[in-house]
Amino acid sequence: MRDDWRLRGQEDYLFGITMRHASWWPYRDGWDHDHCEFCWAEISEDQTGHADYNEGWVSSDDSYHWVCDPCFSDFREKFQWVVEAPSAE
């Protein structure tokens, strides 16, 4: 995994943080998509089939950094992410 093309220094800002699984939403007005911090897959609410994912894992502290489900599975242990329990809505 050390030579994985997806690793580009994300340890500096993603190591040990709390993540939660969520449907995508815009970070601010005018924001129409995000990218996985690792593989750069598009994550958005796009229903036309352009987006790779409509949900993923987002950083709980700032809701800014998104990780797709496959990359989350691949890097969860390496990055020692804490998983936030789903809210009871």
CNS distance restraints for C-alpha pairs under 8 A (distance, minus, plus):
assign (resid   2 and name CA) (resid   7 and name CA) 7.87 0.50 0.50
assign (resid   3 and name CA) (resid   7 and name CA) 7.68 0.50 0.50
assign (resid   6 and name CA) (resid  38 and name CA) 4.85 0.50 0.50
assign (resid   6 and name CA) (resid  39 and name CA) 5.60 0.50 0.50
assign (resid   7 and name CA) (resid  38 and name CA) 6.51 0.50 0.50
assign (resid   8 and name CA) (resid  38 and name CA) 7.85 0.50 0.50
assign (resid  10 and name CA) (resid  14 and name CA) 5.69 0.50 0.50
assign (resid  10 and name CA) (resid  15 and name CA) 7.45 0.50 0.50
assign (resid  10 and name CA) (resid  37 and name CA) 7.61 0.50 0.50
assign (resid  10 and name CA) (resid  38 and name CA) 7.99 0.50 0.50
assign (resid  11 and name CA) (resid  15 and name CA) 4.85 0.50 0.50
assign (resid  11 and name CA) (resid  79 and name CA) 7.01 0.50 0.50
assign (resid  14 and name CA) (resid  79 and name CA) 6.97 0.50 0.50
assign (resid  15 and name CA) (resid  79 and name CA) 4.79 0.50 0.50
assign (resid  15 and name CA) (resid  80 and name CA) 6.45 0.50 0.50
assign (resid  15 and name CA) (resid  81 and name CA) 6.86 0.50 0.50
assign (resid  16 and name CA) (resid  79 and name CA) 5.87 0.50 0.50
assign (resid  16 and name CA) (resid  80 and name CA) 4.93 0.50 0.50
assign (resid  16 and name CA) (resid  81 and name CA) 4.86 0.50 0.50
assign (resid  16 and name CA) (resid  82 and name CA) 6.68 0.50 0.50
assign (resid  17 and name CA) (resid  59 and name CA) 7.02 0.50 0.50
assign (resid  17 and name CA) (resid  60 and name CA) 7.80 0.50 0.50
assign (resid  17 and name CA) (resid  61 and name CA) 7.97 0.50 0.50
assign (resid  17 and name CA) (resid  80 and name CA) 7.62 0.50 0.50
assign (resid  17 and name CA) (resid  81 and name CA) 5.38 0.50 0.50
assign (resid  17 and name CA) (resid  82 and name CA) 6.15 0.50 0.50
assign (resid  18 and name CA) (resid  59 and name CA) 6.13 0.50 0.50
assign (resid  18 and name CA) (resid  60 and name CA) 5.56 0.50 0.50
assign (resid  18 and name CA) (resid  61 and name CA) 7.17 0.50 0.50
assign (resid  18 and name CA) (resid  81 and name CA) 5.72 0.50 0.50
assign (resid  18 and name CA) (resid  82 and name CA) 4.46 0.50 0.50
assign (resid  18 and name CA) (resid  83 and name CA) 5.67 0.50 0.50
assign (resid  18 and name CA) (resid  84 and name CA) 6.22 0.50 0.50
assign (resid  19 and name CA) (resid  57 and name CA) 6.02 0.50 0.50
assign (resid  19 and name CA) (resid  58 and name CA) 5.46 0.50 0.50
assign (resid  19 and name CA) (resid  59 and name CA) 4.63 0.50 0.50
assign (resid  19 and name CA) (resid  60 and name CA) 5.16 0.50 0.50
assign (resid  19 and name CA) (resid  81 and name CA) 6.54 0.50 0.50
assign (resid  19 and name CA) (resid  82 and name CA) 6.12 0.50 0.50
assign (resid  19 and name CA) (resid  83 and name CA) 5.15 0.50 0.50
assign (resid  19 and name CA) (resid  84 and name CA) 5.88 0.50 0.50
assign (resid  20 and name CA) (resid  57 and name CA) 5.37 0.50 0.50
assign (resid  20 and name CA) (resid  58 and name CA) 5.55 0.50 0.50
assign (resid  20 and name CA) (resid  59 and name CA) 6.59 0.50 0.50
assign (resid  20 and name CA) (resid  60 and name CA) 6.05 0.50 0.50
assign (resid  20 and name CA) (resid  83 and name CA) 5.85 0.50 0.50
assign (resid  20 and name CA) (resid  84 and name CA) 5.07 0.50 0.50
assign (resid  20 and name CA) (resid  85 and name CA) 7.28 0.50 0.50
assign (resid  20 and name CA) (resid  86 and name CA) 7.34 0.50 0.50
assign (resid  21 and name CA) (resid  55 and name CA) 7.33 0.50 0.50
assign (resid  21 and name CA) (resid  56 and name CA) 5.56 0.50 0.50
assign (resid  21 and name CA) (resid  57 and name CA) 4.37 0.50 0.50
assign (resid  21 and name CA) (resid  58 and name CA) 6.37 0.50 0.50
assign (resid  21 and name CA) (resid  86 and name CA) 7.69 0.50 0.50
assign (resid  22 and name CA) (resid  55 and name CA) 5.57 0.50 0.50
assign (resid  22 and name CA) (resid  56 and name CA) 5.75 0.50 0.50
assign (resid  22 and name CA) (resid  57 and name CA) 6.17 0.50 0.50
assign (resid  22 and name CA) (resid  58 and name CA) 6.94 0.50 0.50
assign (resid  23 and name CA) (resid  45 and name CA) 7.80 0.50 0.50
assign (resid  23 and name CA) (resid  54 and name CA) 6.02 0.50 0.50
assign (resid  23 and name CA) (resid  55 and name CA) 4.05 0.50 0.50
assign (resid  23 and name CA) (resid  56 and name CA) 6.54 0.50 0.50
assign (resid  24 and name CA) (resid  43 and name CA) 6.70 0.50 0.50
assign (resid  24 and name CA) (resid  44 and name CA) 5.47 0.50 0.50
assign (resid  24 and name CA) (resid  45 and name CA) 5.99 0.50 0.50
assign (resid  24 and name CA) (resid  54 and name CA) 5.76 0.50 0.50
assign (resid  24 and name CA) (resid  55 and name CA) 5.03 0.50 0.50
assign (resid  24 and name CA) (resid  56 and name CA) 7.06 0.50 0.50
assign (resid  25 and name CA) (resid  44 and name CA) 7.04 0.50 0.50
assign (resid  25 and name CA) (resid  45 and name CA) 6.97 0.50 0.50
assign (resid  26 and name CA) (resid  30 and name CA) 7.53 0.50 0.50
assign (resid  26 and name CA) (resid  31 and name CA) 5.11 0.50 0.50
assign (resid  26 and name CA) (resid  32 and name CA) 6.10 0.50 0.50
assign (resid  26 and name CA) (resid  33 and name CA) 6.86 0.50 0.50
assign (resid  27 and name CA) (resid  31 and name CA) 6.20 0.50 0.50
assign (resid  27 and name CA) (resid  63 and name CA) 7.25 0.50 0.50
assign (resid  27 and name CA) (resid  64 and name CA) 6.62 0.50 0.50
assign (resid  32 and name CA) (resid  44 and name CA) 6.59 0.50 0.50
assign (resid  32 and name CA) (resid  45 and name CA) 7.85 0.50 0.50
assign (resid  33 and name CA) (resid  42 and name CA) 6.66 0.50 0.50
assign (resid  33 and name CA) (resid  43 and name CA) 5.74 0.50 0.50
assign (resid  33 and name CA) (resid  44 and name CA) 4.50 0.50 0.50
assign (resid  33 and name CA) (resid  45 and name CA) 7.47 0.50 0.50
assign (resid  34 and name CA) (resid  42 and name CA) 5.87 0.50 0.50
assign (resid  34 and name CA) (resid  43 and name CA) 5.19 0.50 0.50
assign (resid  34 and name CA) (resid  44 and name CA) 6.33 0.50 0.50
assign (resid  34 and name CA) (resid  66 and name CA) 6.93 0.50 0.50
assign (resid  35 and name CA) (resid  39 and name CA) 7.94 0.50 0.50
assign (resid  35 and name CA) (resid  40 and name CA) 4.87 0.50 0.50
assign (resid  35 and name CA) (resid  41 and name CA) 5.32 0.50 0.50
assign (resid  35 and name CA) (resid  42 and name CA) 4.57 0.50 0.50
assign (resid  35 and name CA) (resid  43 and name CA) 5.60 0.50 0.50
assign (resid  35 and name CA) (resid  66 and name CA) 6.54 0.50 0.50
assign (resid  35 and name CA) (resid  67 and name CA) 7.58 0.50 0.50
assign (resid  36 and name CA) (resid  40 and name CA) 4.56 0.50 0.50
assign (resid  36 and name CA) (resid  41 and name CA) 5.23 0.50 0.50
assign (resid  36 and name CA) (resid  42 and name CA) 6.54 0.50 0.50
assign (resid  36 and name CA) (resid  43 and name CA) 6.95 0.50 0.50
assign (resid  36 and name CA) (resid  65 and name CA) 7.72 0.50 0.50
assign (resid  36 and name CA) (resid  66 and name CA) 5.23 0.50 0.50
assign (resid  36 and name CA) (resid  67 and name CA) 4.44 0.50 0.50
assign (resid  36 and name CA) (resid  68 and name CA) 5.48 0.50 0.50
assign (resid  37 and name CA) (resid  65 and name CA) 6.69 0.50 0.50
assign (resid  37 and name CA) (resid  66 and name CA) 6.05 0.50 0.50
assign (resid  37 and name CA) (resid  67 and name CA) 5.57 0.50 0.50
assign (resid  38 and name CA) (resid  67 and name CA) 6.91 0.50 0.50
assign (resid  38 and name CA) (resid  71 and name CA) 6.69 0.50 0.50
assign (resid  39 and name CA) (resid  71 and name CA) 7.26 0.50 0.50
assign (resid  41 and name CA) (resid  51 and name CA) 7.84 0.50 0.50
assign (resid  41 and name CA) (resid  52 and name CA) 5.89 0.50 0.50
assign (resid  41 and name CA) (resid  53 and name CA) 7.57 0.50 0.50
assign (resid  41 and name CA) (resid  68 and name CA) 7.27 0.50 0.50
assign (resid  42 and name CA) (resid  51 and name CA) 5.19 0.50 0.50
assign (resid  42 and name CA) (resid  52 and name CA) 5.19 0.50 0.50
assign (resid  42 and name CA) (resid  53 and name CA) 6.41 0.50 0.50
assign (resid  43 and name CA) (resid  51 and name CA) 5.78 0.50 0.50
assign (resid  43 and name CA) (resid  52 and name CA) 6.02 0.50 0.50
assign (resid  43 and name CA) (resid  53 and name CA) 4.73 0.50 0.50
assign (resid  43 and name CA) (resid  54 and name CA) 5.47 0.50 0.50
assign (resid  43 and name CA) (resid  55 and name CA) 6.56 0.50 0.50
assign (resid  43 and name CA) (resid  56 and name CA) 7.40 0.50 0.50
assign (resid  43 and name CA) (resid  66 and name CA) 7.82 0.50 0.50
assign (resid  43 and name CA) (resid  68 and name CA) 7.53 0.50 0.50
assign (resid  44 and name CA) (resid  51 and name CA) 5.96 0.50 0.50
assign (resid  44 and name CA) (resid  52 and name CA) 8.00 0.50 0.50
assign (resid  44 and name CA) (resid  53 and name CA) 6.51 0.50 0.50
assign (resid  44 and name CA) (resid  54 and name CA) 5.07 0.50 0.50
assign (resid  44 and name CA) (resid  55 and name CA) 7.29 0.50 0.50
assign (resid  45 and name CA) (resid  51 and name CA) 7.60 0.50 0.50
assign (resid  45 and name CA) (resid  54 and name CA) 5.19 0.50 0.50
assign (resid  45 and name CA) (resid  55 and name CA) 7.98 0.50 0.50
assign (resid  46 and name CA) (resid  50 and name CA) 6.65 0.50 0.50
assign (resid  46 and name CA) (resid  51 and name CA) 5.87 0.50 0.50
assign (resid  46 and name CA) (resid  54 and name CA) 7.13 0.50 0.50
assign (resid  47 and name CA) (resid  51 and name CA) 7.63 0.50 0.50
assign (resid  53 and name CA) (resid  68 and name CA) 7.21 0.50 0.50
assign (resid  55 and name CA) (resid  68 and name CA) 7.47 0.50 0.50
assign (resid  56 and name CA) (resid  66 and name CA) 6.61 0.50 0.50
assign (resid  56 and name CA) (resid  67 and name CA) 5.86 0.50 0.50
assign (resid  56 and name CA) (resid  68 and name CA) 4.79 0.50 0.50
assign (resid  56 and name CA) (resid  69 and name CA) 5.57 0.50 0.50
assign (resid  57 and name CA) (resid  66 and name CA) 5.57 0.50 0.50
assign (resid  57 and name CA) (resid  67 and name CA) 5.03 0.50 0.50
assign (resid  57 and name CA) (resid  68 and name CA) 6.22 0.50 0.50
assign (resid  57 and name CA) (resid  69 and name CA) 6.84 0.50 0.50
assign (resid  57 and name CA) (resid  72 and name CA) 7.16 0.50 0.50
assign (resid  58 and name CA) (resid  63 and name CA) 5.68 0.50 0.50
assign (resid  58 and name CA) (resid  64 and name CA) 6.74 0.50 0.50
assign (resid  58 and name CA) (resid  65 and name CA) 5.52 0.50 0.50
assign (resid  58 and name CA) (resid  66 and name CA) 4.48 0.50 0.50
assign (resid  58 and name CA) (resid  67 and name CA) 6.33 0.50 0.50
assign (resid  59 and name CA) (resid  63 and name CA) 5.00 0.50 0.50
assign (resid  59 and name CA) (resid  64 and name CA) 6.23 0.50 0.50
assign (resid  59 and name CA) (resid  65 and name CA) 5.37 0.50 0.50
assign (resid  59 and name CA) (resid  66 and name CA) 6.69 0.50 0.50
assign (resid  60 and name CA) (resid  84 and name CA) 7.62 0.50 0.50
assign (resid  67 and name CA) (resid  71 and name CA) 6.36 0.50 0.50
assign (resid  67 and name CA) (resid  72 and name CA) 5.97 0.50 0.50
assign (resid  68 and name CA) (resid  72 and name CA) 6.06 0.50 0.50
assign (resid  69 and name CA) (resid  73 and name CA) 6.24 0.50 0.50
assign (resid  70 and name CA) (resid  74 and name CA) 6.27 0.50 0.50
assign (resid  71 and name CA) (resid  75 and name CA) 6.00 0.50 0.50
assign (resid  72 and name CA) (resid  76 and name CA) 5.37 0.50 0.50
assign (resid  75 and name CA) (resid  79 and name CA) 5.93 0.50 0.50
assign (resid  76 and name CA) (resid  80 and name CA) 5.82 0.50 0.50
assign (resid  76 and name CA) (resid  81 and name CA) 5.64 0.50 0.50
assign (resid  77 and name CA) (resid  81 and name CA) 6.96 0.50 0.50
